[in-house]
Amino acid sequence: MNVDLILQWVMIISAGLTILLILLQSRGATLGAGFGSSGELFTSRRGIEKNLYDTTIVTATIFVLSVIVALILG
């Protein structure tokens, strides 16, 4: 296997996981939140919500780094 093929798979998998994780997050998902009038009280994340948030950051970082490496090597 060459590096280009591995990078392509890393990009595809990390992009798919990032999209899935973003869609699973439900904070601020009301219609009014899009216009700035959410009315929700934002508190600190706990439990599964915090793990979901942290995992989203990790997968997005992996995706961005794999794209940068692919551009440098490409």
URMOJO-V825648 format. One record per residue. RES is the residue in one small letter. SS is DSSP state (helix for helix, strand for strand, loop for the rest). PSI is psi in radians with two decimals (NA if undefined). Layout:
res=<RES | RES>
ss=<SS | SS>
psi=<PSI | PSI>
This chain:
res=<m | n | v | d | l | i | l | q | w | v | m | i | i | s | a | g | l | t | i | l | l | i | l | l | q | s | r | g | a | t | l | g | a | g | f | g | s | s | g | e | l | f | t | s | r | r | g | i | e | k | n | l | y | d | t | t | i | v | t | a | t | i | f | v | l | s | v | i | v | a | l | i | l | g>
ss=<loop | loop | helix | helix | helix | helix | helix | helix | helix | helix | helix | helix | helix | helix | helix | helix | helix | helix | helix | helix | helix | helix | helix | helix | loop | loop | loop | loop | loop | loop | helix | helix | helix | helix | helix | loop | loop | loop | loop | loop | loop | loop | loop | loop | loop | loop | loop | helix | helix | helix | helix | helix | helix | helix | helix | helix | helix | helix | helix | helix | helix | helix | helix | helix | helix | helix | helix | helix | helix | helix | helix | helix | helix | loop>
psi=<2.37 | 2.94 | -0.62 | -0.73 | -0.71 | -0.75 | -0.67 | -0.75 | -0.69 | -0.73 | -0.77 | -0.82 | -0.78 | -0.59 | -0.77 | -0.77 | -0.68 | -0.77 | -0.80 | -0.78 | -0.64 | -0.71 | -0.47 | -0.35 | 2.27 | 0.07 | 2.24 | 0.55 | 0.17 | 2.85 | -0.65 | -0.39 | -0.48 | -0.40 | 0.16 | 0.05 | 1.12 | -0.82 | 0.08 | 2.66 | 2.02 | 2.10 | -3.13 | 2.63 | 2.50 | 2.67 | -2.31 | -0.53 | -0.70 | -0.75 | -0.70 | -0.75 | -0.83 | -0.70 | -0.63 | -0.74 | -0.73 | -0.80 | -0.63 | -0.67 | -0.73 | -0.73 | -0.82 | -0.76 | -0.65 | -0.60 | -0.74 | -0.76 | -0.70 | -0.64 | -0.65 | -0.76 | -0.45 | NA>
